[in-house]
Amino acid sequence: MSFVLVVRMRAKEGEEQRVLELVRELATATRKEPGCEAYVPCVDPDDPRSVIFFEQYVDRAAFDAHGASEHFQRLAAGQLWDLLESRERTFYETVI
Protein backbone atom coordinates (compact mmCIF):
# COMPACT_ATOMS: atom_id res chain seq x y z
CA MET A 1 0.00 0.00 0.00
CA SER A 2 1.15 3.51 -0.79
CA PHE A 3 0.74 6.49 1.49
CA VAL A 4 -1.39 9.26 -0.06
CA LEU A 5 -1.99 12.85 0.93
CA VAL A 6 -4.50 15.28 -0.55
CA VAL A 7 -3.92 18.92 0.36
CA ARG A 8 -6.40 21.71 -0.27
CA MET A 9 -5.00 25.22 -0.08
CA ARG A 10 -6.38 28.68 -0.59
CA ALA A 11 -3.95 31.48 -1.44
CA LYS A 12 -4.35 34.86 0.17
CA GLU A 13 -5.81 37.40 -2.23
CA GLY A 14 -3.07 38.85 -4.41
CA GLU A 15 -0.63 35.99 -3.72
CA GLU A 16 -1.88 33.60 -6.42
CA GLN A 17 1.09 34.02 -8.77
CA ARG A 18 3.72 33.64 -6.05
CA VAL A 19 1.93 30.56 -4.69
CA LEU A 20 1.99 28.94 -8.14
CA GLU A 21 5.69 29.77 -8.57
CA LEU A 22 6.51 28.06 -5.29
CA VAL A 23 4.21 25.12 -6.07
CA ARG A 24 5.99 24.53 -9.38
CA GLU A 25 9.42 24.66 -7.79
CA LEU A 26 8.31 22.37 -4.96
CA ALA A 27 6.81 19.85 -7.39
CA THR A 28 9.96 19.73 -9.52
CA ALA A 29 12.14 18.98 -6.49
CA THR A 30 9.70 16.56 -4.84
CA ARG A 31 9.26 14.42 -7.95
CA LYS A 32 12.98 13.61 -7.72
CA GLU A 33 12.64 12.11 -4.23
CA PRO A 34 13.20 8.32 -4.30
CA GLY A 35 10.01 7.58 -2.32
CA CYS A 36 7.72 9.85 -4.35
CA GLU A 37 5.37 7.95 -6.67
CA ALA A 38 3.22 10.95 -7.67
CA TYR A 39 3.12 14.64 -6.85
CA VAL A 40 0.42 16.48 -8.75
CA PRO A 41 -0.44 20.08 -7.91
CA CYS A 42 -3.61 21.44 -9.53
CA VAL A 43 -5.21 24.87 -9.67
CA ASP A 44 -8.91 25.54 -10.12
CA PRO A 45 -9.25 27.22 -13.55
CA ASP A 46 -12.19 29.27 -12.26
CA ASP A 47 -10.56 30.22 -8.96
CA PRO A 48 -6.77 30.69 -9.12
CA ARG A 49 -6.63 31.01 -5.34
CA SER A 50 -7.72 27.36 -4.97
CA VAL A 51 -4.91 24.78 -5.25
CA ILE A 52 -4.88 21.07 -4.48
CA PHE A 53 -2.05 18.55 -4.31
CA PHE A 54 -2.31 14.83 -4.86
CA GLU A 55 0.77 13.24 -3.30
CA GLN A 56 1.64 9.54 -3.29
CA TYR A 57 4.64 8.00 -1.55
CA VAL A 58 5.87 4.42 -1.29
CA ASP A 59 5.20 4.50 2.46
CA ARG A 60 4.83 6.75 5.50
CA ALA A 61 8.62 6.94 5.91
CA ALA A 62 8.96 8.40 2.40
CA PHE A 63 6.32 11.00 3.26
CA ASP A 64 8.17 11.86 6.47
CA ALA A 65 11.42 12.19 4.50
CA HIS A 66 9.64 14.59 2.13
CA GLY A 67 8.56 16.78 5.05
CA ALA A 68 12.12 16.85 6.37
CA SER A 69 13.70 17.61 2.97
CA GLU A 70 15.60 20.82 2.40
CA HIS A 71 13.33 21.89 -0.46
CA PHE A 72 10.14 21.29 1.53
CA GLN A 73 11.44 23.21 4.53
CA ARG A 74 12.67 26.08 2.37
CA LEU A 75 9.75 26.33 -0.09
CA ALA A 76 6.65 25.11 1.76
CA ALA A 77 7.29 25.69 5.45
CA GLY A 78 9.61 28.63 4.83
CA GLN A 79 7.57 30.55 2.25
CA LEU A 80 4.38 28.99 0.87
CA TRP A 81 2.44 28.56 4.11
CA ASP A 82 2.72 32.28 4.88
CA LEU A 83 0.95 33.04 1.58
CA LEU A 84 -2.08 30.87 2.37
CA GLU A 85 -5.46 31.73 3.76
CA SER A 86 -6.11 28.05 4.56
CA ARG A 87 -4.57 24.57 4.23
CA GLU A 88 -6.33 21.25 4.86
CA ARG A 89 -4.68 17.82 4.69
CA THR A 90 -6.34 14.42 4.36
CA PHE A 91 -4.38 11.15 4.47
CA TYR A 92 -5.18 7.91 2.65
CA GLU A 93 -3.67 4.54 1.76
CA THR A 94 -4.08 2.94 -1.65
CA VAL A 95 -6.36 -0.10 -1.77
CA ILE A 96 -4.26 -2.11 -4.24
Helices and strands as residue ranges (DSSP letters): E 3-11, H 16-30, E 36-44, E 47-57, H 60-68, H 70-71, I 72-77, G 80-83, E 84-93
